Amino acid sequence: MSIGLLHYLILSAGVLCCGLFVMMTKRNAIGILIGIELVLNSVNINFIAFDRYRAGGGMDGQIAALFVIVLAAAEAAVAVAICMNLYKNINTIDVDRGDALHG
């Protein structure tokens, strides 16, 4: 049995569902960030899988996945800074209490 495009798409859908579940159920900011990273990883799986099984070759999917990885690193840096500011101001990283920062 060989691994085909459908196997990668099923894996990507599973990772996407896990990421969405984590984002919806976690209340602290770090848990939500982990869910976002899972969603971005599922996107990368799709980019690489479609690039691998596309006729004609090329590296479009790999370049797009690299761009998503760079975007995720920048998002993580900004999100960690926001979490640190949230903890400094209200001593918690609970996103439900984040509305206290507006004034």
N, CA, C and O atoms as CSV, one atom per row, in Angstrom:
chain,resi,resn,atom,element,x,y,z
A,1,MET,N,N,0.843,-1.175,0.000
A,1,MET,CA,C,0.000,0.000,0.000
A,1,MET,C,C,0.888,1.238,0.000
A,1,MET,O,O,1.806,1.356,0.811
A,2,SER,N,N,0.611,2.140,-0.900
A,2,SER,CA,C,1.402,3.371,-0.952
A,2,SER,C,C,0.612,4.521,-0.335
A,2,SER,O,O,-0.619,4.520,-0.313
A,3,ILE,N,N,1.351,5.483,0.157
A,3,ILE,CA,C,0.725,6.656,0.766
A,3,ILE,C,C,0.437,7.665,-0.334
A,3,ILE,O,O,1.334,8.072,-1.071
A,4,GLY,N,N,-0.823,8.064,-0.435
A,4,GLY,CA,C,-1.233,8.986,-1.476
A,4,GLY,C,C,-1.686,10.325,-0.914
A,4,GLY,O,O,-1.575,10.584,0.284
A,5,LEU,N,N,-2.187,11.151,-1.784
A,5,LEU,CA,C,-2.630,12.490,-1.407
A,5,LEU,C,C,-3.747,12.438,-0.371
A,5,LEU,O,O,-3.779,13.260,0.545
A,6,LEU,N,N,-4.658,11.487,-0.504
A,6,LEU,CA,C,-5.774,11.386,0.426
A,6,LEU,C,C,-5.308,11.164,1.863
A,6,LEU,O,O,-5.915,11.687,2.798
A,7,HIS,N,N,-4.241,10.398,2.045
A,7,HIS,CA,C,-3.716,10.162,3.390
A,7,HIS,C,C,-3.235,11.460,4.026
A,7,HIS,O,O,-3.483,11.712,5.205
A,8,TYR,N,N,-2.546,12.281,3.238
A,8,TYR,CA,C,-2.074,13.564,3.755
A,8,TYR,C,C,-3.235,14.507,4.062
A,8,TYR,O,O,-3.198,15.243,5.048
A,9,LEU,N,N,-4.255,14.484,3.224
A,9,LEU,CA,C,-5.409,15.343,3.467
A,9,LEU,C,C,-6.176,14.924,4.719
A,9,LEU,O,O,-6.680,15.775,5.452
A,10,ILE,N,N,-6.266,13.625,4.963
A,10,ILE,CA,C,-6.917,13.141,6.188
A,10,ILE,C,C,-6.097,13.543,7.408
A,10,ILE,O,O,-6.659,13.976,8.415
A,11,LEU,N,N,-4.777,13.405,7.331
A,11,LEU,CA,C,-3.908,13.835,8.425
A,11,LEU,C,C,-4.059,15.334,8.681
A,11,LEU,O,O,-4.155,15.766,9.830
A,12,SER,N,N,-4.079,16.115,7.618
A,12,SER,CA,C,-4.227,17.559,7.749
A,12,SER,C,C,-5.573,17.941,8.360
A,12,SER,O,O,-5.650,18.854,9.182
A,13,ALA,N,N,-6.618,17.249,7.963
A,13,ALA,CA,C,-7.947,17.518,8.534
A,13,ALA,C,C,-7.980,17.173,10.014
A,13,ALA,O,O,-8.605,17.883,10.800
A,14,GLY,N,N,-7.316,16.095,10.401
A,14,GLY,CA,C,-7.243,15.733,11.816
A,14,GLY,C,C,-6.492,16.768,12.639
A,14,GLY,O,O,-6.930,17.137,13.729
A,15,VAL,N,N,-5.358,17.239,12.116
A,15,VAL,CA,C,-4.583,18.266,12.825
A,15,VAL,C,C,-5.379,19.566,12.899
A,15,VAL,O,O,-5.349,20.254,13.919
A,16,LEU,N,N,-6.089,19.904,11.824
A,16,LEU,CA,C,-6.921,21.108,11.821
A,16,LEU,C,C,-8.025,21.008,12.873
A,16,LEU,O,O,-8.272,21.968,13.603
A,17,CYS,N,N,-8.681,19.868,12.954
A,17,CYS,CA,C,-9.745,19.688,13.958
A,17,CYS,C,C,-9.191,19.774,15.375
A,17,CYS,O,O,-9.822,20.363,16.253
A,18,CYS,N,N,-8.018,19.194,15.603
A,18,CYS,CA,C,-7.392,19.300,16.927
A,18,CYS,C,C,-7.066,20.754,17.258
A,18,CYS,O,O,-7.292,21.202,18.382
A,19,GLY,N,N,-6.538,21.487,16.287
A,19,GLY,CA,C,-6.212,22.887,16.512
A,19,GLY,C,C,-7.437,23.731,16.802
A,19,GLY,O,O,-7.410,24.575,17.698
A,20,LEU,N,N,-8.509,23.513,16.056
A,20,LEU,CA,C,-9.740,24.259,16.299
A,20,LEU,C,C,-10.339,23.911,17.655
A,20,LEU,O,O,-10.858,24.785,18.350
A,21,PHE,N,N,-10.270,22.642,18.031
A,21,PHE,CA,C,-10.778,22.227,19.335
A,21,PHE,C,C,-10.008,22.906,20.463
A,21,PHE,O,O,-10.602,23.390,21.426
A,22,VAL,N,N,-8.682,22.937,20.335
A,22,VAL,CA,C,-7.846,23.568,21.358
A,22,VAL,C,C,-8.147,25.070,21.434
A,22,VAL,O,O,-8.256,25.623,22.528
A,23,MET,N,N,-8.279,25.722,20.291
A,23,MET,CA,C,-8.549,27.163,20.296
A,23,MET,C,C,-9.895,27.483,20.929
A,23,MET,O,O,-10.042,28.521,21.575
A,24,MET,N,N,-10.870,26.613,20.755
A,24,MET,CA,C,-12.202,26.884,21.292
A,24,MET,C,C,-12.357,26.522,22.763
A,24,MET,O,O,-13.211,27.086,23.447
A,25,THR,N,N,-11.551,25.595,23.258
A,25,THR,CA,C,-11.760,25.137,24.628
A,25,THR,C,C,-10.795,25.736,25.636
A,25,THR,O,O,-11.109,25.774,26.826
A,26,LYS,N,N,-9.648,26.198,25.210
A,26,LYS,CA,C,-8.670,26.731,26.159
A,26,LYS,C,C,-9.014,28.169,26.521
A,26,LYS,O,O,-9.487,28.938,25.684
A,27,ARG,N,N,-8.772,28.516,27.768
A,27,ARG,CA,C,-9.027,29.875,28.221
A,27,ARG,C,C,-7.744,30.662,28.385
A,27,ARG,O,O,-7.778,31.892,28.415
A,28,ASN,N,N,-6.615,29.983,28.492
A,28,ASN,CA,C,-5.398,30.769,28.648
A,28,ASN,C,C,-4.745,31.000,27.290
A,28,ASN,O,O,-4.924,30.223,26.352
A,29,ALA,N,N,-3.990,32.078,27.211
A,29,ALA,CA,C,-3.459,32.542,25.929
A,29,ALA,C,C,-2.459,31.565,25.329
A,29,ALA,O,O,-2.398,31.425,24.107
A,30,ILE,N,N,-1.684,30.895,26.147
A,30,ILE,CA,C,-0.691,29.954,25.626
A,30,ILE,C,C,-1.381,28.767,24.955
A,30,ILE,O,O,-0.935,28.311,23.903
A,31,GLY,N,N,-2.452,28.266,25.545
A,31,GLY,CA,C,-3.204,27.179,24.927
A,31,GLY,C,C,-3.796,27.571,23.587
A,31,GLY,O,O,-3.798,26.777,22.646
A,32,ILE,N,N,-4.297,28.789,23.501
A,32,ILE,CA,C,-4.851,29.276,22.234
A,32,ILE,C,C,-3.754,29.383,21.182
A,32,ILE,O,O,-3.978,29.053,20.017
A,33,LEU,N,N,-2.575,29.841,21.580
A,33,LEU,CA,C,-1.448,29.923,20.638
A,33,LEU,C,C,-1.041,28.550,20.118
A,33,LEU,O,O,-0.688,28.404,18.948
A,34,ILE,N,N,-1.092,27.554,20.982
A,34,ILE,CA,C,-0.778,26.189,20.537
A,34,ILE,C,C,-1.802,25.732,19.497
A,34,ILE,O,O,-1.439,25.085,18.515
A,35,GLY,N,N,-3.078,26.064,19.706
A,35,GLY,CA,C,-4.112,25.729,18.723
A,35,GLY,C,C,-3.876,26.414,17.391
A,35,GLY,O,O,-4.067,25.810,16.336
A,36,ILE,N,N,-3.460,27.675,17.431
A,36,ILE,CA,C,-3.165,28.406,16.190
A,36,ILE,C,C,-1.995,27.754,15.458
A,36,ILE,O,O,-2.017,27.629,14.234
A,37,GLU,N,N,-0.989,27.345,16.195
A,37,GLU,CA,C,0.152,26.671,15.562
A,37,GLU,C,C,-0.264,25.349,14.919
A,37,GLU,O,O,0.241,24.994,13.854
A,38,LEU,N,N,-1.175,24.622,15.553
A,38,LEU,CA,C,-1.671,23.380,14.944
A,38,LEU,C,C,-2.410,23.659,13.640
A,38,LEU,O,O,-2.254,22.918,12.669
A,39,VAL,N,N,-3.202,24.709,13.610
A,39,VAL,CA,C,-3.925,25.072,12.382
A,39,VAL,C,C,-2.931,25.438,11.277
A,39,VAL,O,O,-3.094,25.019,10.131
A,40,LEU,N,N,-1.913,26.213,11.616
A,40,LEU,CA,C,-0.909,26.587,10.618
A,40,LEU,C,C,-0.129,25.372,10.132
A,40,LEU,O,O,0.239,25.306,8.960
A,41,ASN,N,N,0.131,24.407,11.019
A,41,ASN,CA,C,0.806,23.180,10.588
A,41,ASN,C,C,-0.069,22.358,9.647
A,41,ASN,O,O,0.446,21.718,8.730
A,42,SER,N,N,-1.378,22.365,9.860
A,42,SER,CA,C,-2.252,21.639,8.931
A,42,SER,C,C,-2.234,22.295,7.550
A,42,SER,O,O,-2.303,21.609,6.530
A,43,VAL,N,N,-2.142,23.607,7.525
A,43,VAL,CA,C,-2.022,24.318,6.241
A,43,VAL,C,C,-0.731,23.913,5.545
A,43,VAL,O,O,-0.721,23.684,4.336
A,44,ASN,N,N,0.360,23.824,6.304
A,44,ASN,CA,C,1.640,23.425,5.706
A,44,ASN,C,C,1.594,22.005,5.153
A,44,ASN,O,O,2.173,21.729,4.103
A,45,ILE,N,N,0.915,21.113,5.847
A,45,ILE,CA,C,0.772,19.747,5.340
A,45,ILE,C,C,0.054,19.766,3.994
A,45,ILE,O,O,0.444,19.057,3.066
A,46,ASN,N,N,-0.992,20.575,3.890
A,46,ASN,CA,C,-1.711,20.678,2.611
A,46,ASN,C,C,-0.833,21.251,1.512
A,46,ASN,O,O,-0.812,20.725,0.399
A,47,PHE,N,N,-0.110,22.320,1.810
A,47,PHE,CA,C,0.768,22.918,0.789
A,47,PHE,C,C,1.780,21.913,0.272
A,47,PHE,O,O,1.962,21.777,-0.938
A,48,ILE,N,N,2.440,21.209,1.179
A,48,ILE,CA,C,3.477,20.260,0.774
A,48,ILE,C,C,2.869,19.069,0.047
A,48,ILE,O,O,3.438,18.594,-0.935
A,49,ALA,N,N,1.721,18.577,0.514
A,49,ALA,CA,C,1.097,17.414,-0.132
A,49,ALA,C,C,0.650,17.754,-1.553
A,49,ALA,O,O,0.894,16.981,-2.480
A,50,PHE,N,N,0.001,18.898,-1.728
A,50,PHE,CA,C,-0.433,19.253,-3.080
A,50,PHE,C,C,0.756,19.545,-3.981
A,50,PHE,O,O,0.700,19.270,-5.180
A,51,ASP,N,N,1.829,20.095,-3.430
A,51,ASP,CA,C,3.023,20.326,-4.229
A,51,ASP,C,C,3.662,19.006,-4.652
A,51,ASP,O,O,4.159,18.880,-5.771
A,52,ARG,N,N,3.647,18.033,-3.758
A,52,ARG,CA,C,4.269,16.740,-4.052
A,52,ARG,C,C,3.513,15.973,-5.133
A,52,ARG,O,O,4.127,15.336,-5.989
A,53,TYR,N,N,2.192,16.033,-5.095
A,53,TYR,CA,C,1.384,15.241,-6.024
A,53,TYR,C,C,0.891,16.037,-7.224
A,53,TYR,O,O,0.063,15.543,-7.990
A,54,ARG,N,N,1.371,17.229,-7.397
A,54,ARG,CA,C,0.989,18.036,-8.555
A,54,ARG,C,C,1.826,17.616,-9.759
A,54,ARG,O,O,3.025,17.365,-9.637
A,55,ALA,N,N,1.191,17.543,-10.901
A,55,ALA,CA,C,1.919,17.190,-12.117
A,55,ALA,C,C,2.725,18.401,-12.579
A,55,ALA,O,O,2.225,19.525,-12.555
A,56,GLY,N,N,3.936,18.182,-12.987
A,56,GLY,CA,C,4.761,19.259,-13.510
A,56,GLY,C,C,5.855,19.706,-12.565
A,56,GLY,O,O,6.731,20.476,-12.958
A,57,GLY,N,N,5.823,19.243,-11.330
A,57,GLY,CA,C,6.893,19.597,-10.397
A,57,GLY,C,C,6.785,21.032,-9.920
A,57,GLY,O,O,5.696,21.603,-9.870
A,58,GLY,N,N,7.914,21.603,-9.574
A,58,GLY,CA,C,7.939,22.952,-9.033
A,58,GLY,C,C,8.063,22.920,-7.522
A,58,GLY,O,O,7.980,21.867,-6.889
A,59,MET,N,N,8.258,24.079,-6.974
A,59,MET,CA,C,8.438,24.194,-5.536
A,59,MET,C,C,7.486,25.218,-4.931
A,59,MET,O,O,7.786,25.797,-3.887
A,60,ASP,N,N,6.353,25.449,-5.568
A,60,ASP,CA,C,5.421,26.465,-5.083
A,60,ASP,C,C,4.895,26.157,-3.691
A,60,ASP,O,O,4.812,27.054,-2.852
A,61,GLY,N,N,4.540,24.915,-3.432
A,61,GLY,CA,C,4.018,24.528,-2.127
A,61,GLY,C,C,5.060,24.645,-1.035
A,61,GLY,O,O,4.741,25.030,0.090
A,62,GLN,N,N,6.293,24.318,-1.352
A,62,GLN,CA,C,7.355,24.428,-0.360
A,62,GLN,C,C,7.645,25.883,-0.017
A,62,GLN,O,O,7.899,26.213,1.142
A,63,ILE,N,N,7.609,26.746,-1.012
A,63,ILE,CA,C,7.830,28.178,-0.766
A,63,ILE,C,C,6.685,28.754,0.061
A,63,ILE,O,O,6.917,29.553,0.968
A,64,ALA,N,N,5.462,28.357,-0.244
A,64,ALA,CA,C,4.312,28.825,0.534
A,64,ALA,C,C,4.396,28.322,1.971
A,64,ALA,O,O,4.071,29.061,2.901
A,65,ALA,N,N,4.826,27.078,2.167
A,65,ALA,CA,C,4.966,26.530,3.519
A,65,ALA,C,C,6.057,27.268,4.284
A,65,ALA,O,O,5.906,27.530,5.478
A,66,LEU,N,N,7.142,27.603,3.620
A,66,LEU,CA,C,8.196,28.378,4.262
A,66,LEU,C,C,7.683,29.751,4.681
A,66,LEU,O,O,8.017,30.237,5.762
A,67,PHE,N,N,6.878,30.371,3.835
A,67,PHE,CA,C,6.277,31.660,4.178
A,67,PHE,C,C,5.368,31.528,5.401
A,67,PHE,O,O,5.380,32.400,6.269
A,68,VAL,N,N,4.592,30.464,5.482
A,68,VAL,CA,C,3.712,30.238,6.639
A,68,VAL,C,C,4.539,30.026,7.905
A,68,VAL,O,O,4.149,30.494,8.975
A,69,ILE,N,N,5.666,29.336,7.806
A,69,ILE,CA,C,6.530,29.122,8.964
A,69,ILE,C,C,7.099,30.452,9.462
A,69,ILE,O,O,7.133,30.697,10.668
A,70,VAL,N,N,7.543,31.307,8.545
A,70,VAL,CA,C,8.050,32.628,8.931
A,70,VAL,C,C,6.930,33.452,9.560
A,70,VAL,O,O,7.152,34.135,10.560
A,71,LEU,N,N,5.743,33.395,8.991
A,71,LEU,CA,C,4.598,34.108,9.543
A,71,LEU,C,C,4.252,33.592,10.941
A,71,LEU,O,O,3.915,34.384,11.820
A,72,ALA,N,N,4.330,32.296,11.155
A,72,ALA,CA,C,4.034,31.713,12.470
A,72,ALA,C,C,5.073,32.136,13.502
A,72,ALA,O,O,4.731,32.362,14.663
A,73,ALA,N,N,6.324,32.245,13.099
A,73,ALA,CA,C,7.364,32.688,14.032
A,73,ALA,C,C,7.133,34.138,14.443
A,73,ALA,O,O,7.284,34.484,15.615
A,74,ALA,N,N,6.770,34.981,13.493
A,74,ALA,CA,C,6.488,36.385,13.823
A,74,ALA,C,C,5.248,36.488,14.705
A,74,ALA,O,O,5.213,37.283,15.644
A,75,GLU,N,N,4.244,35.693,14.406
A,75,GLU,CA,C,3.016,35.690,15.217
A,75,GLU,C,C,3.308,35.230,16.633
A,75,GLU,O,O,2.754,35.778,17.585
A,76,ALA,N,N,4.163,34.236,16.788
A,76,ALA,CA,C,4.508,33.743,18.121
A,76,ALA,C,C,5.267,34.798,18.917
A,76,ALA,O,O,5.040,34.945,20.118
A,77,ALA,N,N,6.159,35.528,18.268
A,77,ALA,CA,C,6.917,36.568,18.970
A,77,ALA,C,C,5.994,37.675,19.471
A,77,ALA,O,O,6.121,38.129,20.609
A,78,VAL,N,N,5.077,38.103,18.629
A,78,VAL,CA,C,4.128,39.145,19.034
A,78,VAL,C,C,3.191,38.619,20.120
A,78,VAL,O,O,2.886,39.336,21.073
A,79,ALA,N,N,2.742,37.395,19.987
A,79,ALA,CA,C,1.815,36.829,20.962
A,79,ALA,C,C,2.476,36.645,22.328
A,79,ALA,O,O,1.834,36.861,23.356
A,80,VAL,N,N,3.733,36.253,22.352
A,80,VAL,CA,C,4.429,36.122,23.635
A,80,VAL,C,C,4.578,37.491,24.293
A,80,VAL,O,O,4.443,37.608,25.511
A,81,ALA,N,N,4.850,38.512,23.511
A,81,ALA,CA,C,4.936,39.862,24.074
A,81,ALA,C,C,3.590,40.304,24.642
A,81,ALA,O,O,3.541,40.936,25.697
A,82,ILE,N,N,2.509,39.979,23.959
A,82,ILE,CA,C,1.174,40.317,24.466
A,82,ILE,C,C,0.879,39.545,25.747
A,82,ILE,O,O,0.319,40.105,26.689
A,83,CYS,N,N,1.247,38.270,25.792
A,83,CYS,CA,C,1.033,37.461,27.007
A,83,CYS,C,C,1.827,38.021,28.180
A,83,CYS,O,O,1.322,38.074,29.301
A,84,MET,N,N,3.056,38.436,27.931
A,84,MET,CA,C,3.864,39.006,29.002
A,84,MET,C,C,3.258,40.310,29.514
A,84,MET,O,O,3.248,40.560,30.719
A,85,ASN,N,N,2.756,41.135,28.607
A,85,ASN,CA,C,2.107,42.379,29.007
A,85,ASN,C,C,0.824,42.098,29.781
A,85,ASN,O,O,0.539,42.769,30.773
A,86,LEU,N,N,0.060,41.125,29.343
A,86,LEU,CA,C,-1.164,40.739,30.033
A,86,LEU,C,C,-0.858,40.255,31.443
A,86,LEU,O,O,-1.549,40.620,32.394
A,87,TYR,N,N,0.178,39.430,31.578
A,87,TYR,CA,C,0.538,38.908,32.903
A,87,TYR,C,C,1.066,40.031,33.801
A,87,TYR,O,O,0.782,40.059,34.998
A,88,LYS,N,N,1.828,40.948,33.222
A,88,LYS,CA,C,2.382,42.056,34.005
A,88,LYS,C,C,1.279,42.956,34.548
A,88,LYS,O,O,1.381,43.450,35.671
A,89,ASN,N,N,0.233,43.172,33.768
A,89,ASN,CA,C,-0.824,44.105,34.168
A,89,ASN,C,C,-1.886,43.483,35.063
A,89,ASN,O,O,-2.363,44.142,35.988
A,90,ILE,N,N,-2.272,42.233,34.817
A,90,ILE,CA,C,-3.364,41.654,35.609
A,90,ILE,C,C,-3.015,40.323,36.264
A,90,ILE,O,O,-3.891,39.660,36.819
A,91,ASN,N,N,-1.740,39.922,36.208
A,91,ASN,CA,C,-1.229,38.721,36.871
A,91,ASN,C,C,-1.917,37.429,36.451
A,91,ASN,O,O,-2.034,36.501,37.252
A,92,THR,N,N,-2.365,37.361,35.231
A,92,THR,CA,C,-2.930,36.129,34.681
A,92,THR,C,C,-2.828,36.178,33.164
A,92,THR,O,O,-2.692,37.251,32.577
A,93,ILE,N,N,-2.895,35.007,32.533
A,93,ILE,CA,C,-2.936,34.967,31.073
A,93,ILE,C,C,-4.287,34.447,30.589
A,93,ILE,O,O,-4.413,33.954,29.468
A,94,ASP,N,N,-5.288,34.566,31.448
A,94,ASP,CA,C,-6.652,34.191,31.094
A,94,ASP,C,C,-7.205,35.228,30.121
A,94,ASP,O,O,-7.300,36.410,30.452
A,95,VAL,N,N,-7.570,34.780,28.916
A,95,VAL,CA,C,-8.011,35.732,27.894
A,95,VAL,C,C,-9.371,36.352,28.214
A,95,VAL,O,O,-9.698,37.415,27.687
A,96,ASP,N,N,-10.161,35.713,29.061
A,96,ASP,CA,C,-11.453,36.282,29.430
A,96,ASP,C,C,-11.298,37.527,30.305
A,96,ASP,O,O,-12.186,38.379,30.343
A,97,ARG,N,N,-10.181,37.628,30.998
A,97,ARG,CA,C,-9.940,38.807,31.843
A,97,ARG,C,C,-9.142,39.871,31.107
A,97,ARG,O,O,-8.802,40.895,31.700
A,98,GLY,N,N,-8.836,39.661,29.846
A,98,GLY,CA,C,-8.055,40.608,29.063
A,98,GLY,C,C,-8.776,41.896,28.757
A,98,GLY,O,O,-8.134,42.876,28.379
A,99,ASP,N,N,-10.093,41.933,28.905
A,99,ASP,CA,C,-10.831,43.167,28.631
A,99,ASP,C,C,-10.536,44.236,29.682
A,99,ASP,O,O,-10.909,45.393,29.493
A,100,ALA,N,N,-9.888,43.883,30.764
A,100,ALA,CA,C,-9.526,44.858,31.802
A,100,ALA,C,C,-8.364,45.752,31.352
A,100,ALA,O,O,-8.047,46.728,32.032
A,101,LEU,N,N,-7.733,45.440,30.235
A,101,LEU,CA,C,-6.606,46.236,29.773
A,101,LEU,C,C,-7.006,47.526,29.079
A,101,LEU,O,O,-6.168,48.412,28.916
A,102,HIS,N,N,-8.247,47.658,28.670
A,102,HIS,CA,C,-8.619,48.819,27.870
A,102,HIS,C,C,-8.730,50.092,28.687
A,102,HIS,O,O,-8.798,51.167,28.091
A,103,GLY,N,N,-8.752,50.046,29.950
A,103,GLY,CA,C,-8.783,51.321,30.684
A,103,GLY,C,C,-9.322,51.128,32.009
A,103,GLY,O,O,-9.428,52.084,32.778
